[in-house]
Each structure stands twice: as structure tokens, then as C-alpha cells.
């Protein structure tokens, strides 16, 4: 079980209504269902992964979050989860606005392109880095918007949403991010995890 999933599970309250956007093979959905007794739905772009989810008895539709979140009514979920996919969208600001329209709160996780290993790799090797949280080569990566923890915090002010809780995952340990430690969390955090509201 990914550390990220455990952190997300700790944030979500029991018996909530949850939408997992880009739910992959449904691992997080299953975990939330069994540990938090949530009413959970998923949306996933990959037909094969949708089939895997359905075979597990999960309620998942095939769709692209950038266009297909429109079909959900306002505030139809307590939480909307977007795990490590914001950087793969053409218009991240539209996706964030849709997450916060559909859900009362959203949990967004991002791989941190500001992590020291990423910076060092680029500095020393001069090539786009490959790490645990960024496992693809530059030519086959789904990432089109390289984003750091610091960038996401700035982004919240630009498109006007509130960060209710921000966490950094560093060597499987989770810690709070605040204005006084943002520089260090941006340097050492492999993943940023944000609970956001309108």
C-alpha cells in the first residue's frame, strides 16, 4: 500500500461520499471502502483499468476529468481525490475548479519536481530525472506541466482556492508544510498532498 494512500485515508472522514478521479486500478477505492466505509465512485481514462475496477465490484466510469466532470452535479461528493495527475492535464486550473464544484473538498497530490534529487539529476546529468515518483522518460511521460510544492501553493493564490491542509511526503514520513518551512519541504518533499476548498 502506497504511503500516499494511507495519508489520503487519514484525511477522509468515515461514511463520506468520495469521487476518485483517475482511480487507476481501484486500489485506493478498495482501501477507502473497507477502512472508512465510504460511498465511493471513480472516473478513469484507461478502458483496461476501468475493467479491472468493475471486476473488483467498484463503481467506475470511463472518462477524462478535464471534460467529463461536468456530468456531476455541484457538491455531489464530500471529497474528490486527484492523485498525481494534475500535472498531466492541459488545463490544471479548469480541473481544480471542477473538483471544487463537484466536491465540498478536494485532495490533490502532486509529484514534486522541486525535490533535490530531481534538481541534482538535471544539474549533474543534464537530463530529465527518473525517480520513484517520476518513473518515466521525458518522451513517454504523461506529465506536461512540471509543478513543485511551492508552485502549487502559489497557484492556490492565483486561481483563488484555499489550502486547508498541506503535507509533504519525505522518505515515507509525512510532515506539515507552512510558510516558514516551504523552502525546505519543496527541496526535500517527494510528494505534496493538499486538502483544498473553494
Secondary structure, DSSP 8 states (H G I E B T S, - for coil): --HHHHHHHHHS-TT-EEEEET-TTSHHHHHHHHHH--EEEEEES-HHHHHHHHHTT--EEE--HHHHGGGS-TT-EEEEEEES-GGGSS-HHHHHHHHHHHEEEEEEEEE-TTSHHHHHHHHHT-S----SSS-S-TTT-S--S---HHHHHHHHHHTT-EEEEEEEEETTEEEE--TTTHHHHHHH-SEEEEEEE-
